[in-house]
Amino acid sequence: MPAVRVQKHEAEKVKNILKKLGLYDGKRRPKREETFVLLPVVSSPKLKELGFEVVDVELPFRPERQIYKNLESVLAEKFTKEDLAYLRRYDIIGDIAVIQIPKELEHRQKDIIEALLIVHPFIKVIAKKGFHEGKFRVREYEIIWGEKRLTTVHKENGVKIKVDLGKVFFNPRMKGERYRLAQLVQDGERILLMFAGVLPYALVIARFKNVEITAIELNKDAVRLGLENIQLNKDKLKGKIEVIYGDVFKVVPKLGTFDRVISPTPKGVDALNLALSKAEKWVHYYDFVHEDKFDEFKRRIEEECQKLGKQCEVRIKKIADYKPHVYKVCADIKLF
């Protein structure tokens, strides 16, 4: 197999030149040799024309996961551009890959599974998404490869989060948002977390800040897993988390006020007035809003504050796409 022999100090520069010319063979590893480096290349007369010293040498192949950057780059060798356009985003939750396969690609399911295993060789389960079911927003899943389980331990922001995808709702795409909130919180705060789930928000905040969090959750399985997660991370948490099993709308009115209220509100649920009524300084209220109604959403928040005799500043932040022209947003509300 051909390789270009270059001085060590020139290796990076030459490699970049070879890549630009389409002559670098990224499927094989370069090799150091005293004061030289052997760079893997594809066979081409251009190499000698450019004045490179070309040698014939066996260089080891890279693991497939290092060759491909993502699922699309693997499937590009097998799928047409039209097929690739049907691909949807997928999630890695612990050692489970969760993927949506549209009907247009159902006949290519085997290829998609093989590609996922190349990009993520350490996953143990591949589950195909179904629809959200019931009041706890739990999805239906079909395991299409690997171990027959939907329980895993997911790692993010320095904490471990045990989830059972068949029984609880969990969104790994909110990792950055959870970290953002943790950085806004100050040590010593008392925080109310509504619709707490398996405690991803609480765990990340308590990981970074010495706070007292009261978390409310109605799903018994989520409460059980949340308590397990507190124990799973007990040596890492700076803050304290109290979990209350119950309906937010029945439990929260009986509680006092808090420095900060966080409401990862389920779609279709209106908990704005409740969240505002229990906050002294800050509310982070999540909702799903059409792009044409951002101003209307902001005005509604301001009107609710006025009803409660509070002044506020509101900043609406897009968090994620939900469907065309509709976004999951967070209203950061500062109260006076």
Secondary structure by P-SEA (a helix, b strand, c coil): cbbbbbcccaaaaaaaaaaaaccccccbbbbbcccbbbbbbcccccccccccbbbbbbbbbcccccccccccccccccccaaaaaabbbbbbcccbbbbbbccccccaaaaaaaaaaaacccccbbbbbbccccccbbbbbbbcccccccbbbbbcccbbbbbccccbbbbccaaaaaaaaaaacccbbbbbbccccccaaaaaaaaccbbbbbbbbccaaaaaaaaaaaaaccccccbbbbbbbccccccccccccccbbbbcccccccaaaaaaaacccccbbbbbbccccaaaaaaaaaaaaaaacccbbbbbbbcccccccccbbbbbcccc
